[in-house]
Amino acid sequence: MDFKFKKYWRKTGLNLKWGNELVEIVKQKKPNHFLEIGVFCGVTSRNICELLNLIHRGNFTYTGIDLFGDEIEDNKEVKPSYVTNQKFSNPFKHIYYNLYLKENLNSIDSVKKFLQKFGNKVNLYKGNSNKLLKHLDIKNIDFAFIDGGHSYQTTLNDIEAVHQNMKGRKGTIVCDDYQDASYITDVKKAIDYYVKKENLSLRLIEGKFAVIEI
Ligand SMILES: C[S@@+](CC[C@H](N)C(=O)[O-])C[C@H]1O[C@@H](n2cnc3c(N)ncnc32)[C@H](O)[C@@H]1O
């Protein structure tokens, strides 16, 4: 299938190389129910919805969780600057989004609009994953892309919540930002701890994506 990751002239956490790496894993696994923790401006969301729509002819769901501007009470979580301000290096994007549309791309309304063609296949939740995942029904999720809070505790909580709900079924968990080129991240520490504790297999893609297959 000839499908390539697009940026849709928005801001994205993944560049084209890494977007396409994720697309390849999704093409292989063909999940029906995708969860993304850390939606940001919805670019990965949109790519995944387009891809799953092609693969399953509409028979899929996408669930996305993000703070969408909410405060984080845990002071160990580093609040990324893009949550509070929307700066663009491209001046045309600044004019278009900030001055003309006056649209915050990391808001639930903006992402809803961006994904509206997929109708009720898309479920978006605004809030802290540490709290939301305790109440959300994610029992049918068969693929999770974990890319929300990058502190040790949030990463651990996110993986645990997803894994406990996937147990006994087939599923895939991909965590972004396993290891920075120059230092060991909290994300890596949390993944290594959980994988060892639960005796899971871990596959790394160039040190960045940590893939756990269940
Ligand atoms: C690196 S960005 C995600 C990039 C996105 N996956 C993409 O591919 O474009 C991280 C996002 O996680 C969200 N976030 C951070 N901590 C969170 C938390 N505890 N719960 C939910 N979302 C969180 C931030 O608001 C931010 O939008």
The ligand as a Tripos MOL2 file, in Angstrom:
@<TRIPOS>MOLECULE
LIG
   27    29     1     0     0
SMALL
NO_CHARGES

@<TRIPOS>ATOM
      1 C1          5.3230   15.3000   21.8700 C.3       1 LIG1
      2 S1          3.6990   15.9000   21.8970 S.3       1 LIG1
      3 C2          2.8000   14.6550   21.0330 C.3       1 LIG1
      4 C3          3.1030   14.6340   19.5620 C.3       1 LIG1
      5 C4          2.1110   13.8380   18.7370 C.3       1 LIG1
      6 N1          2.0280   12.4730   19.1640 N.3       1 LIG1
      7 C5          2.5180   13.8850   17.2870 C.2       1 LIG1
      8 O1          2.9430   12.8470   16.7580 O.co2     1 LIG1
      9 O2          2.4300   14.9680   16.6910 O.co2     1 LIG1
     10 C6          3.2050   15.6020   23.5440 C.3       1 LIG1
     11 C7          1.7580   15.9570   23.8500 C.3       1 LIG1
     12 O3          1.4180   15.3000   25.0630 O.3       1 LIG1
     13 C8          0.5600   16.1230   25.8070 C.3       1 LIG1
     14 N2          0.7190   15.7290   27.2230 N.ar      1 LIG1
     15 C9          1.7560   15.9460   28.0470 C.ar      1 LIG1
     16 N3          1.5340   15.4100   29.2540 N.ar      1 LIG1
     17 C10         0.3200   14.8210   29.1940 C.ar      1 LIG1
     18 C11        -0.4890   14.1260   30.1310 C.ar      1 LIG1
     19 N4         -0.0590   13.8690   31.3710 N.pl3     1 LIG1
     20 N5         -1.7070   13.6900   29.7260 N.ar      1 LIG1
     21 C12        -2.1470   13.9260   28.4650 C.ar      1 LIG1
     22 N6         -1.4130   14.5750   27.5330 N.ar      1 LIG1
     23 C13        -0.2180   15.0170   27.8880 C.ar      1 LIG1
     24 C14         1.0090   17.5470   25.5120 C.3       1 LIG1
     25 O4         -0.0700   18.4300   25.6910 O.3       1 LIG1
     26 C15         1.4800   17.4470   24.0580 C.3       1 LIG1
     27 O5          0.4970   17.8840   23.1780 O.3       1 LIG1
@<TRIPOS>BOND
     1     1     2 1
     2     2     3 1
     3     2    10 1
     4     3     4 1
     5     4     5 1
     6     5     6 1
     7     5     7 1
     8     7     8 2
     9     7     9 1
    10    10    11 1
    11    11    12 1
    12    11    26 1
    13    12    13 1
    14    13    14 1
    15    13    24 1
    16    14    15 ar
    17    14    23 ar
    18    15    16 ar
    19    16    17 ar
    20    17    18 ar
    21    17    23 ar
    22    18    19 1
    23    18    20 ar
    24    20    21 ar
    25    21    22 ar
    26    22    23 ar
    27    24    25 1
    28    24    26 1
    29    26    27 1
@<TRIPOS>SUBSTRUCTURE
     1 LIG1         1 GROUP 0 **** ****
